[in-house]
Amino acid sequence: MRDAVAVALALVVGVFLASYDLRTDDTGIEVGLLLIASVTLAAVAPKRWWLIAICVGLPIPIVEIAVAHSPLPPAGVFAVALTNVGALIGFAIARASRASAAA
């Protein structure tokens, strides 16, 4: 149940950040929000870290392709790569905390 809620929340956050990306040019804040969302949600549901990374990062290039009509915008690729890194960090945090609690 916790994994499903985390994935659903990741999709909501991804769509929100995609709409935020269209309305502003504040890349630094968007990068921070992408990292915070992917790290936090992947730490909550470490088994689904890859799905959380996709749900948070993929709406940005999809919206950019739909609006800009360009084949593959570099900012969208960066968003997906960034959320993968963030989700892996969240996964590592969850695993490390579980290992330290077991010891």
All heavy atoms as an XYZ file, in Angstrom:
736
protein
N       0.826     -1.200      0.000
C       0.000      0.000      0.000
C       0.865      1.258      0.000
O       0.573      2.207     -0.703
C      -0.904     -0.046      1.234
C      -1.794      1.132      1.373
S      -3.022      1.084      0.071
C      -3.943      2.520      0.449
N       1.947      1.218      0.783
C       2.839      2.381      0.858
C       3.514      2.634     -0.494
O       3.671      3.792     -0.902
C       3.882      2.152      1.946
C       4.773      3.329      2.179
C       5.678      3.130      3.327
N       6.511      1.953      3.114
C       7.396      1.494      3.969
N       7.541      2.097      5.123
N       8.116      0.445      3.703
N       3.875      1.567     -1.203
C       4.488      1.730     -2.519
C       3.517      2.375     -3.503
O       3.900      3.254     -4.276
C       4.944      0.377     -3.069
C       6.160     -0.173     -2.341
O       6.715      0.529     -1.485
O       6.546     -1.317     -2.639
N       2.269      1.945     -3.479
C       1.267      2.495     -4.399
C       1.026      3.981     -4.125
O       0.902      4.774     -5.064
C      -0.034      1.717     -4.282
N       0.970      4.342     -2.871
C       0.774      5.754     -2.523
C       1.985      6.578     -2.962
O       1.834      7.686     -3.502
C       0.513      5.911     -1.009
C       0.539      7.370     -0.595
C      -0.801      5.266     -0.628
N       3.179      6.053     -2.759
C       4.394      6.772     -3.154
C       4.457      6.953     -4.674
O       4.823      8.030     -5.156
C       5.631      6.041     -2.652
N       4.087      5.925     -5.430
C       4.108      6.026     -6.888
C       3.043      7.014     -7.370
O       3.295      7.825     -8.265
C       3.933      4.632     -7.533
C       3.706      4.745     -9.025
C       5.150      3.764     -7.248
N       1.857      6.963     -6.788
C       0.800      7.903     -7.170
C       1.217      9.335     -6.854
O       1.006     10.258     -7.659
C      -0.497      7.551     -6.456
N       1.814      9.532     -5.700
C       2.292     10.860     -5.323
C       3.418     11.319     -6.251
O       3.501     12.499     -6.606
C       2.754     10.862     -3.867
C       3.070     12.207     -3.250
C       1.872     13.139     -3.332
C       3.494     12.028     -1.809
N       4.265     10.389     -6.668
C       5.340     10.721     -7.603
C       4.773     11.192     -8.938
O       5.287     12.145     -9.538
C       6.247      9.516     -7.812
N       3.710     10.559     -9.394
C       3.081     10.973    -10.647
C       2.447     12.359    -10.510
O       2.574     13.201    -11.400
C       2.044      9.948    -11.075
C       1.464     10.124    -12.463
C       2.561     10.115    -13.512
C       0.457      9.037    -12.744
N       1.809     12.612     -9.390
C       1.215     13.934     -9.145
C       2.312     14.997     -9.107
O       2.177     16.076     -9.710
C       0.392     13.926     -7.845
C       0.003     15.335     -7.425
C      -0.835     13.056     -7.995
N       3.401     14.708     -8.416
C       4.519     15.661     -8.329
C       5.131     15.879     -9.710
O       5.470     17.005    -10.087
C       5.580     15.164     -7.321
C       6.863     15.962     -7.420
C       5.028     15.215     -5.916
N       5.272     14.808    -10.486
C       5.827     14.935    -11.839
C       4.986     15.823    -12.739
O       5.511     16.672    -13.468
N       3.678     15.658    -12.685
C       2.786     16.498    -13.492
C       2.833     17.951    -13.000
O       2.862     18.890    -13.806
C       1.343     15.935    -13.463
C       0.363     16.906    -14.085
C       1.295     14.590    -14.171
N       2.861     18.132    -11.684
C       2.972     19.484    -11.135
C       4.271     20.152    -11.592
O       4.271     21.318    -11.993
C       2.911     19.456     -9.601
C       3.293     20.758     -8.970
C       2.422     21.835     -8.991
C       4.533     20.921     -8.379
C       2.783     23.051     -8.427
C       4.901     22.123     -7.815
C       4.027     23.200     -7.839
N       5.382     19.426    -11.538
C       6.666     20.010    -11.938
C       6.723     20.264    -13.440
O       7.394     21.190    -13.891
C       7.817     19.123    -11.479
C       8.069     19.147     -9.974
C       9.120     18.127     -9.585
C       8.471     20.532     -9.513
N       6.036     19.452    -14.220
C       5.976     19.702    -15.664
C       5.219     20.996    -15.949
O       5.631     21.797    -16.808
C       5.320     18.538    -16.382
N       4.127     21.239    -15.226
C       3.397     22.499    -15.421
C       4.206     23.675    -14.865
O       4.180     24.768    -15.424
C       2.021     22.435    -14.771
O       2.123     22.415    -13.375
N       4.930     23.445    -13.789
C       5.809     24.479    -13.234
C       6.906     24.844    -14.236
O       7.260     26.011    -14.389
C       6.424     23.983    -11.919
C       7.388     24.938    -11.271
C       6.933     26.034    -10.557
C       8.766     24.746    -11.375
C       7.818     26.914     -9.954
C       9.649     25.625    -10.787
C       9.176     26.699    -10.077
O      10.048     27.575     -9.497
N       7.422     23.838    -14.937
C       8.477     24.051    -15.916
C       7.995     24.931    -17.067
O       8.769     25.734    -17.605
C       8.962     22.705    -16.448
C      10.130     22.836    -17.385
O      11.126     23.480    -17.003
O      10.055     22.297    -18.510
N       6.739     24.804    -17.434
C       6.205     25.626    -18.518
C       6.008     27.079    -18.101
O       6.110     27.981    -18.926
C       4.853     25.074    -18.984
C       4.885     23.770    -19.759
C       3.471     23.334    -20.072
C       5.699     23.921    -21.034
N       5.721     27.311    -16.835
C       5.359     28.646    -16.380
C       6.539     29.474    -15.886
O       6.400     30.677    -15.713
C       4.325     28.558    -15.253
C       2.984     28.084    -15.747
C       1.964     28.029    -14.647
N       2.131     26.749    -13.936
C       2.274     26.633    -12.637
N       2.268     27.671    -11.860
N       2.426     25.447    -12.089
N       7.676     28.865    -15.631
C       8.782     29.627    -15.049
C      10.095     29.243    -15.727
O      10.191     28.242    -16.410
C       8.875     29.375    -13.533
O       9.880     30.230    -12.997
C       9.231     27.943    -13.220
N      11.091     30.073    -15.486
C      12.422     29.804    -16.002
C      13.415     29.682    -14.851
O      14.593     29.965    -14.997
C      12.843     30.921    -16.959
C      14.035     30.540    -17.797
O      14.227     29.345    -18.022
O      14.773     31.443    -18.228
N      12.934     29.265    -13.700
C      13.770     29.146    -12.508
C      14.288     27.712    -12.400
O      13.735     26.881    -11.684
C      12.962     29.537    -11.273
C      13.849     29.920    -10.124
O      15.084     29.832    -10.278
O      13.308     30.321     -9.083
N      15.355     27.428    -13.101
C      15.871     26.070    -13.204
C      16.410     25.553    -11.883
O      16.231     24.379    -11.559
C      16.980     26.011    -14.275
O      16.456     26.540    -15.487
C      17.448     24.595    -14.504
N      17.046     26.399    -11.113
C      17.642     25.965     -9.845
C      16.608     25.422     -8.876
O      16.810     24.377     -8.246
N      15.494     26.127     -8.757
C      14.447     25.659     -7.853
C      13.828     24.375     -8.382
O      13.541     23.452     -7.622
C      13.386     26.761     -7.649
C      14.003     27.893     -6.850
C      12.145     26.210     -6.980
C      13.109     29.059     -6.618
N      13.640     24.289     -9.678
C      13.065     23.072    -10.254
C      13.981     21.866    -10.059
O      13.512     20.773     -9.738
C      12.779     23.281    -11.738
C      12.026     22.136    -12.344
C      11.638     22.401    -13.776
O      11.909     23.494    -14.303
O      11.053     21.487    -14.364
N      15.267     22.053    -10.218
C      16.222     20.965     -9.982
C      16.152     20.517     -8.524
O      16.139     19.315     -8.230
C      17.654     21.408    -10.368
C      18.696     20.450     -9.825
C      17.780     21.525    -11.869
N      16.103     21.472     -7.620
C      15.979     21.137     -6.202
C      14.700     20.373     -5.902
O      14.709     19.394     -5.149
N      13.587     20.807     -6.479
C      12.317     20.114     -6.258
C      12.331     18.706     -6.848
O      11.784     17.767     -6.255
C      11.158     20.935     -6.852
C      10.845     22.245     -6.147
C       9.814     23.044     -6.937
C      10.362     21.985     -4.733
N      12.943     18.538     -8.011
C      13.066     17.205     -8.612
C      13.870     16.274     -7.705
O      13.486     15.118     -7.483
C      13.724     17.290     -9.989
C      12.862     17.785    -11.132
C      13.721     18.093    -12.349
C      11.801     16.764    -11.483
N      14.976     16.785     -7.181
C      15.809     15.962     -6.301
C      15.105     15.636     -4.989
O      15.123     14.486     -4.540
C      17.137     16.664     -6.019
C      18.212     16.493     -7.076
C      19.427     17.337     -6.742
C      18.598     15.042     -7.218
N      14.500     16.642     -4.382
C      13.807     16.412     -3.110
C      12.696     15.386     -3.279
O      12.551     14.459     -2.474
C      13.265     17.739     -2.545
C      14.411     18.615     -2.059
C      12.271     17.491     -1.425
C      14.001     20.034     -1.738
N      11.915     15.532     -4.338
C      10.795     14.612     -4.562
C      11.280     13.195     -4.823
O      10.774     12.230     -4.231
C       9.942     15.101     -5.723
N      12.273     13.036     -5.684
C      12.718     11.687     -6.023
C      13.453     11.011     -4.865
O      13.251      9.816     -4.618
C      13.587     11.701     -7.284
O      14.717     12.515     -7.117
N      14.265     11.746     -4.128
C      14.967     11.157     -2.976
C      13.968     10.750     -1.896
O      14.013      9.625     -1.375
C      16.016     12.139     -2.409
C      16.534     11.669     -1.060
C      17.175     12.312     -3.363
N      13.049     11.641     -1.575
C      12.089     11.371     -0.501
C      11.176     10.202     -0.834
O      10.985      9.286     -0.024
C      11.249     12.626     -0.220
O      12.131     13.705      0.076
C      10.303     12.403      0.930
N      10.607     10.218     -2.027
C       9.666      9.155     -2.392
C      10.358      7.814     -2.587
O       9.795      6.770     -2.267
C       8.874      9.562     -3.629
C       7.915     10.733     -3.406
C       7.355     11.231     -4.725
C       6.801     10.322     -2.461
N      11.584      7.822     -3.089
C      12.318      6.558     -3.230
C      12.743      6.015     -1.870
O      12.829      4.800     -1.692
C      13.536      6.739     -4.125
N      12.975      6.888     -0.910
C      13.299      6.415      0.440
C      12.067      5.797      1.101
O      12.185      4.877      1.903
C      13.841      7.560      1.288
N      10.893      6.298      0.750
C       9.653      5.740      1.298
C       9.343      4.386      0.666
O       8.892      3.464      1.347
C       8.482      6.730      1.078
C       7.154      6.089      1.400
C       8.688      7.973      1.911
N       9.584      4.264     -0.633
C       9.282      3.021     -1.356
C      10.512      2.571     -2.141
O      10.565      2.722     -3.368
C       8.098      3.224     -2.282
N      11.533      2.026     -1.464
C      12.786      1.713     -2.157
C      12.668      0.598     -3.202
O      13.460      0.557     -4.137
C      13.734      1.312     -1.029
C      12.871      0.967      0.117
C      11.613      1.747     -0.038
N      11.688     -0.275     -3.074
C      11.540     -1.349     -4.072
C      11.097     -0.805     -5.424
O      11.318     -1.428     -6.451
C      10.520     -2.378     -3.596
C      10.985     -3.191     -2.427
C       9.927     -4.184     -2.018
C      10.368     -4.942     -0.780
N       9.318     -5.859     -0.310
N      10.463      0.346     -5.419
C       9.945      0.950     -6.650
C      10.697      2.235     -7.014
O      10.139      3.135     -7.611
C       8.464      1.268     -6.493
C       7.610      0.119     -6.096
C       7.351     -0.789     -7.283
N       6.445     -1.858     -6.884
C       6.803     -3.116     -6.775
N       8.041     -3.473     -7.032
N       5.941     -4.036     -6.425
N      11.982      2.305     -6.692
C      12.754      3.514     -6.942
C      12.754      3.877     -8.415
O      12.665      5.045     -8.776
C      14.187      3.376     -6.428
C      15.015      2.400     -7.178
C      15.185      1.080     -6.889
C      15.786      2.659     -8.351
N      15.999      0.502     -7.831
C      16.386      1.456     -8.738
C      16.014      3.799     -9.121
C      17.203      1.351     -9.859
C      16.824      3.695    -10.234
C      17.417      2.481    -10.589
N      12.841      2.896     -9.286
C      12.906      3.152    -10.727
C      11.576      3.715    -11.249
O      11.560      4.590    -12.108
C      13.286      1.877    -11.475
C      12.340      0.743    -11.190
C      12.423     -0.149    -10.160
C      11.152      0.419    -11.907
N      11.352     -1.019    -10.195
C      10.560     -0.700    -11.268
C      10.537      0.938    -13.034
C       9.377     -1.277    -11.712
C       9.364      0.349    -13.476
C       8.804     -0.744    -12.824
N      10.467      3.221    -10.715
C       9.158      3.707    -11.129
C       8.925      5.132    -10.623
O       8.341      5.966    -11.314
C       8.068      2.760    -10.627
C       6.659      3.006    -11.122
C       6.607      2.995    -12.648
C       5.728      1.951    -10.564
N       9.405      5.415     -9.430
C       9.295      6.764     -8.886
C      10.118      7.737     -9.729
O       9.660      8.840    -10.036
C       9.714      6.778     -7.402
C       8.629      6.088     -6.582
C       9.990      8.193     -6.913
C       8.971      5.825     -5.157
N      11.310      7.329    -10.141
C      12.138      8.194    -10.987
C      11.438      8.499    -12.310
O      11.441      9.647    -12.773
C      13.487      7.528    -11.246
N      10.805      7.500    -12.889
C      10.092      7.714    -14.150
C       8.881      8.623    -13.944
O       8.639      9.533    -14.729
C       9.673      6.356    -14.750
C      10.905      5.608    -15.246
C       8.671      6.542    -15.882
C      10.642      4.181    -15.658
N       8.121      8.370    -12.888
C       6.900      9.159    -12.649
C       7.199     10.614    -12.325
O       6.430     11.497    -12.691
C       6.085      8.529    -11.524
S       5.288      6.992    -11.987
N       8.296     10.877    -11.653
C       8.641     12.262    -11.321
C       9.282     12.964    -12.520
O       8.961     14.109    -12.826
C       9.582     12.331    -10.091
C      10.094     13.743     -9.866
C       8.873     11.832     -8.847
N      10.154     12.293    -13.241
C      10.924     12.955    -14.292
C      10.334     12.941    -15.677
O      10.530     13.878    -16.455
N       9.596     11.905    -16.036
C       9.137     11.763    -17.418
C       8.069     12.757    -17.860
O       8.039     13.103    -19.047
C       8.659     10.327    -17.659
C       8.555      9.894    -19.108
C       9.910     10.020    -19.795
C       8.064      8.466    -19.191
N       7.203     13.257    -17.006
C       6.233     14.240    -17.507
C       6.862     15.512    -18.081
O       6.287     16.131    -18.979
C       5.390     14.568    -16.273
C       5.453     13.349    -15.449
C       6.847     12.827    -15.641
N       8.033     15.889    -17.629
C       8.669     17.115    -18.126
C       9.021     17.005    -19.609
O       8.617     17.852    -20.404
C       9.881     17.502    -17.259
C       9.387     17.913    -15.875
C      10.697     18.626    -17.910
C      10.472     18.165    -14.878
N       9.749     15.961    -20.055
C      10.018     15.897    -21.498
C       8.763     15.635    -22.335
O       8.680     16.105    -23.469
C      11.032     14.764    -21.643
C      10.952     13.991    -20.401
C      10.485     14.925    -19.339
N       7.793     14.935    -21.771
C       6.559     14.699    -22.530
C       5.850     16.019    -22.802
O       5.416     16.294    -23.926
C       5.644     13.713    -21.776
C       6.243     12.314    -21.825
C       4.246     13.709    -22.364
C       5.510     11.301    -20.976
N       5.731     16.856    -21.789
C       5.082     18.155    -21.960
C       5.911     19.057    -22.874
O       5.369     19.763    -23.719
C       4.828     18.819    -20.586
C       4.410     20.259    -20.730
C       3.779     18.035    -19.819
N       7.229     19.023    -22.728
C       8.079     19.849    -23.589
C       7.974     19.429    -25.050
O       7.962     20.273    -25.940
C       9.529     19.787    -23.125
C       9.792     20.600    -21.883
C      11.246     20.589    -21.484
O      12.060     19.904    -22.129
O      11.575     21.279    -20.502
N       7.895     18.139    -25.308
C       7.741     17.662    -26.682
C       6.383     18.088    -27.231
O       6.270     18.518    -28.381
C       7.916     16.132    -26.747
C       9.379     15.772    -26.504
C       7.461     15.595    -28.094
C       9.626     14.302    -26.309
N       5.345     17.986    -26.416
C       4.001     18.350    -26.866
C       3.881     19.843    -27.137
O       3.225     20.254    -28.093
C       2.974     17.920    -25.828
N       4.517     20.667    -26.312
C       4.381     22.114    -26.451
C       5.376     22.665    -27.473
O       5.016     23.465    -28.331
C       4.572     22.807    -25.082
C       4.659     24.308    -25.225
C       3.437     22.421    -24.160
N       6.620     22.242    -27.411
C       7.661     22.800    -28.279
C       7.731     22.104    -29.631
O       8.372     22.603    -30.539
C       9.013     22.707    -27.589
N       7.119     20.944    -29.760
C       7.136     20.162    -31.002
C       8.558     19.855    -31.468
O       8.832     19.815    -32.648
C       6.362     20.870    -32.117
C       4.948     21.145    -31.756
N       4.033     20.135    -31.546
C       4.277     22.305    -31.554
C       2.858     20.670    -31.238
N       2.988     21.983    -31.225
N       9.451     19.676    -30.504
C      10.812     19.293    -30.842
C      10.977     17.805    -30.519
O      10.309     17.277    -29.633
C      11.829     20.126    -30.062
O      11.673     19.919    -28.689
N      11.854     17.120    -31.217
C      11.952     15.667    -31.025
C      12.377     15.246    -29.622
O      11.778     14.370    -29.038
C      12.976     15.224    -32.059
C      13.619     16.456    -32.565
C      12.745     17.613    -32.236
N      13.393     15.844    -29.068
C      13.819     15.483    -27.718
C      14.579     16.647    -27.089
O      15.744     16.878    -27.394
C      14.709     14.236    -27.742
C      14.966     13.579    -26.403
C      13.654     13.194    -25.725
C      15.808     12.350    -26.556
N      13.919     17.387    -26.241
C      14.589     18.541    -25.631
C      15.627     18.101    -24.601
O      15.392     17.174    -23.833
C      13.451     19.302    -24.963
C      12.356     18.323    -24.801
C      12.548     17.261    -25.845
N      16.781     18.748    -24.586
C      17.830     18.359    -23.635
C      17.431     18.574    -22.178
O      17.863     17.838    -21.312
C      19.022     19.228    -24.003
C      18.552     20.198    -25.002
C      17.203     19.799    -25.481
N      16.600     19.560    -21.893
C      16.182     19.791    -20.508
C      15.356     18.626    -19.993
O      15.457     18.236    -18.832
C      15.389     21.087    -20.416
N      14.543     18.049    -20.835
C      13.737     16.900    -20.431
C      14.585     15.678    -20.144
O      14.328     14.944    -19.184
N      15.602     15.470    -20.946
C      16.512     14.346    -20.711
C      17.255     14.553    -19.394
O      17.443     13.617    -18.618
C      17.498     14.192    -21.891
C      18.546     13.144    -21.600
C      16.748     13.855    -23.161
N      17.640     15.779    -19.126
C      18.315     16.093    -17.878
C      17.402     15.833    -16.682
O      17.850     15.332    -15.654
C      18.780     17.556    -17.884
C      19.449     17.973    -16.618
C      20.715     17.503    -16.297
C      18.810     18.813    -15.722
C      21.333     17.874    -15.113
C      19.410     19.192    -14.541
C      20.682     18.727    -14.241
N      16.136     16.157    -16.814
C      15.179     15.938    -15.715
C      15.044     14.456    -15.401
O      15.025     14.058    -14.233
C      13.819     16.535    -16.063
N      14.963     13.624    -16.421
C      14.844     12.176    -16.195
C      16.130     11.623    -15.582
O      16.088     10.811    -14.652
C      14.496     11.446    -17.512
C      14.515      9.945    -17.332
C      13.129     11.898    -18.018
N      17.275     12.068    -16.061
C      18.546     11.610    -15.492
C      18.690     12.060    -14.042
O      19.136     11.290    -13.175
C      19.711     12.148    -16.328
N      18.288     13.279    -13.760
C      18.374     13.817    -12.403
C      17.471     13.041    -11.445
O      17.872     12.734    -10.319
C      18.016     15.291    -12.404
C      18.179     16.026    -11.092
C      19.658     16.133    -10.745
C      17.558     17.395    -11.183
N      16.271     12.716    -11.871
C      15.378     11.966    -10.987
C      15.861     10.535    -10.785
O      15.637      9.962     -9.719
C      13.932     11.966    -11.511
O      13.907     11.444    -12.833
C      13.342     13.358    -11.474
N      16.533      9.966    -11.773
C      17.126      8.638    -11.571
C      18.229      8.687    -10.522
O      18.310      7.806     -9.666
C      17.671      8.082    -12.891
C      16.626      7.398    -13.697
O      15.963      6.475    -13.212
N      16.435      7.841    -14.919
N      19.056      9.701    -10.578
C      20.108      9.857     -9.570
C      19.491     10.069     -8.190
O      19.896      9.451     -7.201
C      21.056     11.021     -9.948
C      21.985     11.366     -8.802
C      21.843     10.675    -11.192
N      18.491     10.932     -8.114
C      17.829     11.187     -6.842
C      17.157      9.947     -6.275
O      17.230      9.671     -5.076
N      16.505      9.180     -7.136
C      15.840      7.962     -6.676
C      16.857      6.923     -6.205
O      16.612      6.205     -5.226
C      14.965      7.385     -7.778
N      17.991      6.841     -6.863
C      19.043      5.925     -6.404
C      19.602      6.363     -5.053
O      19.910      5.515     -4.211
C      20.161      5.833     -7.444
C      19.866      4.917     -8.617
C      20.933      5.076     -9.695
C      19.800      3.476     -8.162
N      19.714      7.651     -4.838
C      20.164      8.146     -3.532
C      19.135      7.786     -2.464
O      19.489      7.335     -1.371
C      20.427      9.660     -3.583
C      21.639      9.961     -4.447
C      20.609     10.239     -2.178
C      21.831     11.427     -4.758
N      17.862      7.989     -2.765
C      16.801      7.605     -1.822
C      16.802      6.124     -1.533
O      16.610      5.694     -0.391
N      17.028      5.313     -2.567
C      17.121      3.865     -2.400
C      18.290      3.506     -1.487
O      18.150      2.676     -0.579
C      17.302      3.204     -3.771
C      17.601      1.742     -3.720
C      16.601      0.833     -3.453
C      18.884      1.275     -3.950
C      16.873     -0.523     -3.412
C      19.168     -0.071     -3.913
C      18.157     -0.980     -3.642
N      19.434      4.150     -1.695
C      20.615      3.879     -0.865
C      20.378      4.295      0.584
O      20.793      3.585      1.517
C      21.829      4.605     -1.434
N      19.705      5.415      0.790
C      19.389      5.853      2.151
C      18.482      4.843      2.845
O      18.690      4.498      4.009
C      18.758      7.262      2.133
C      19.799      8.304      1.733
C      18.131      7.609      3.478
C      19.221      9.675      1.449
N      17.476      4.360      2.139
C      16.547      3.395      2.723
C      17.265      2.089      3.062
O      17.050      1.502      4.123
C      15.381      3.122      1.769
N      18.124      1.636      2.174
C      18.864      0.397      2.427
C      19.835      0.566      3.584
O      19.990     -0.328      4.425
C      19.650     -0.039      1.177
C      18.785     -0.601      0.110
C      18.232     -1.935      0.554
N      17.245     -2.377     -0.388
C      17.145     -3.615     -0.832
N      17.972     -4.526     -0.389
N      16.211     -3.926     -1.680
N      20.506      1.700      3.636
C      21.469      1.934      4.729
C      20.759      2.036      6.075
O      21.246      1.519      7.091
C      22.263      3.200      4.471
N      19.609      2.668      6.101
C      18.884      2.785      7.363
C      18.331      1.433      7.803
O      18.278      1.138      8.994
C      17.765      3.817      7.265
O      16.762      3.376      6.376
N      17.921      0.608      6.848
C      17.435     -0.726      7.191
C      18.571     -1.605      7.689
O      18.418     -2.376      8.636
C      16.789     -1.383      5.972
C      16.110     -2.683      6.336
C      15.432     -3.349      5.167
N      14.661     -2.420      4.365
C      14.377     -2.616      3.108
N      14.793     -3.710      2.492
N      13.672     -1.744      2.423
N      19.761     -1.478      7.092
C      20.915     -2.270      7.511
C      21.393     -1.845      8.906
O      21.783     -2.678      9.712
C      22.041     -2.135      6.497
N      21.367     -0.553      9.182
C      21.801     -0.090     10.494
C      20.800     -0.443     11.592
O      21.168     -0.644     12.734
C      22.066      1.411     10.475
O      20.871      2.122     10.289
N      19.523     -0.518     11.230
C      18.507     -0.902     12.215
C      18.590     -2.396     12.530
O      18.277     -2.815     13.650
C      17.119     -0.559     11.691
N      19.026     -3.196     11.577
C      19.135     -4.630     11.780
C      20.373     -4.982     12.592
O      20.409     -6.032     13.238
C      19.175     -5.357     10.442
N      21.371     -4.124     12.567
C      22.629     -4.435     13.259
C      22.553     -4.184     14.740
O      21.748     -3.764     15.382
C      23.766     -3.599     12.678
